[in-house]
Amino acid sequence: MSEKPRPELVVDGFPGRKRPRWVELATSPDHKDIGRILIGGSLGFLFIALVEMLLMRLQLAIPENTFLSPVAFNRMLSDYGATAVFLFAIPLALGFFYYVAPLQIGARGTALPRLGQIGMSLYAAGATVLYAGFLFTPSEAGVNPLAPLSELAFLSNNGVDAWATATGLSTLGFVFLAIDLLTTLRNMRAPGMAWRRVPVFSWAASVCCWLLLVIGPVLLAALTMLMIDRNYDGIFFADGSGGAPLLWQHLSWIFFSGAYVLILIFAFGAIAEIIATFSAKPLFNRGVVMGSLAAIAVLGTLAWMQNMMTAPIGIGWMYFAMLMSLALIVPFGLIVFNLIATMLGGTLHMRAPLLFALGAISSISIGLGAEIEHSMVAAAWQLKNTTDATAATHFALVGGAVFGGFAALHFWFPKMTGRTMGESLARISFWTMAVGIVLAFVPLFFAGAEQGQVIDAYKFFDGTGVNAYNLIASIGTLILAAGIVMTLVNAISSRVNGPEAGHDPWGGESLEWFALSPPEPHNFDVLPDVRSAQPMRDIRDALAHRNSRAELPARESQPVA
Amino acid sequence: MAPHSPGTDQIDTLLWIGFVAAAIVIVAINAALIYAVRKNRAKRGVQPTPASGSRRVQFRVGAALTVFAAAIFVVSLVFTGKARETPATGSAGLAAAKTEPLTIKATGQQWLWRYDYPNGSFSYYKLVVPVDTAVKLELLSTDVVHTWNVPDLSGKRDAVPGKTNKVIFRADDEGTYDGESATLSGQAYAAMRTAVEVVSPQAYEDFLEQQKADIETAQDRVVGLIENGEVP
């Protein structure tokens, strides 16, 4: 026996150079690091999408404006759509799911961390390709590049290729992230956490991941066909040679309809957690809310032809789309009912997360309410592709992704950083955004429904009765953008300057509040047995019980007066 | 937007019904939110009351929502059915279109609409139709997807290459109705407009004759120029 330890037990390793923090972060397979990159990246792209939207609104502030050329406007429009959907809304939802869901279910990591890492890298690659497009030329084919406009014959530069590569790479990344998260949610829940005890937000994560597994490959197939058409003389979407332009519409609208409800499911998952926590009550009728979230995913995707009401498809398909869209009233209505019922009898603490959550419900209610008219077949014939549709979509998706996303950000920010976000700036930001969204999109309802102003146009003409509407909308968009930027600034400055928060600042009910803030790399040292849908409440009750028992002897030993 | 055809009359009514339904939903949800917030603000010493809901309430709300959705569905079916009916050509309309609607071909191309009339003449941008006459537009496209959109006379319809779509309407009043294409079709999309001129049957016939004569004159002139070698 020697005095020295055996060489293979030496754990110090080489005194290698320390890698920079961003390299550590970018190569980390930890779900919290990947989640933070997704959330941070998507918030950055929210800012870029805002700039693009503002430029378009500036062009549309006055009639027959010449601020942007038609080509520049179409490029702005195409990149705005891709940025808002593929680089902001979906990755923001996935980022929160990815950060929070493993903590909520008491997992020490994800099941397939390298797959998640590849998913995040593919998203980053997609974003790079889209914006590298500015070095040569961005797409001019619009938010949903309908074939045959997106075919080589009509747009012969590389723009559409860049668009398709960018959205394809990020969608593939989303599918990878979804596979990883689904595997985690199915296999790595804490002991005792049956599906009926899974927190609503993690359930929403599960629903959204299943949804992505369905709609992601559909878009990937469509993009592959488009790329074959453009680069290898394919005829998938070319008419006259056996191809069908309508095929692109079906495939892409399946994806976009699914993505639309995905964002709303994410938002309602977060809102449900926030309302329950800030009312200091368990969620009313959890089971119905969870079932409704799943129903929304199915019905919302099946309603894809709601976007094709004017296309040459049979009237029966239009009625089918109307049935599926109107059926969505039931699950959405039940969720909103149960959220409001949760608040009744609660003690509402009106902090920033709750404020944004309520704003999200309000904004989504306007968007979905207006969407009812777009589901009624003959009414849709008038309203489709008018600015009325722009307004309805933006109320629902800005409500879901921005208001809902900001609610989630304020709610889980203390968990991620150990600090809360500045409350007064949050309030100012919220009310600015609330005024902004109303001014930005309510006038567009009138311009579209009353005067029939069409979407995606780089200019509108004087004397069509929409001048005032568009000017107000442009001013409103500026106000909305100012409000959003305030929250982005708040988030950046609060990471170092925010007031320090405890590990459980809001008195949450689920297990992420059992971890430290920010959590250790392995999340939990020990895990409690889960006995109900409110494990943190059980832990607090058990602690209170133990403390009261510990006090008993002391009380007995006090001198009797 | 003001309806000037039987179809758009129906659509206008349906739009108002939809507006009321949407308004009910939006007002109800936001009023309930405001009520819940005002009533349940946290106060010192007030404990949250435990949930006291029953399955019955849930069923009632679900049933009410289902009835609401079903009502909208049925109403939409009825009005969509009415809006799709081929209107009859009236007494003031074109005699030739009494039994069959007057069929005109509308071809969208970047960034113009071309209209081909039954007698072989054609016009660009401007469509001339007789008043009080059932008109069937066959929508075609030579390049990308366009949407024919004259809101006063009819709902929108897409012209998709390789497919034929149709719009059937009857203009009830003489006048000029503007329209603009409603699907992004490239650079000059915003400028892709059209106008429908609704005139008396006699004026319509005169327009067709005049148009045919003008086109023939122009074609003869071109043929003459080519034959004389003045243009290659």
Interface residues (C-beta under 8 A of the other chain):
Chain A: P70 V71 N74 L77 E140 A141 G142 L146 P148 L149 A153 F154 L155 D239 G240 G243 A244 P245 L246 S279 A280 K281 P282 F284 N285 V288 T310 A311 P312 I315 M318 Y319 M322 L323 L326 A327 I329 V330 G333 L334 V336 F337 N338 I340 A341 T342 M343 L344 G345 G346 T347 L348 H349 M350 L358 I361 S362 S365 I366 L368 G369 A370 I372 E373 S375 M376 V377 A378 A379 W381 Q382 L383 K384 N385 T386 A449 E450 Q451 G452 V454 I455 D456 A457 Y458 K459 F460
Chain B: M1 T8 Q10 I11 L14 L15 I17 G18 F19 A21 A22 A23 V25 I26 I29 N30 A32 L33 A36 V37 K39 N40 R41 A42 K43 V46 Q47 P48 T49 P50 A51 S52 G53 V57 Q58 V61 G62 L65 T66 F68 A69 A70 I72 F73 V75 S76 L77 F79 T80 A83 R84 Q110 D143 V144 V145 T147 N149 P151 S154 G155 K156 R157 D158 V160 P161 G162 K163 T164 N165 E180 S181 A182 T183 L184 S185 G186 Q187 A188 Y189 A190
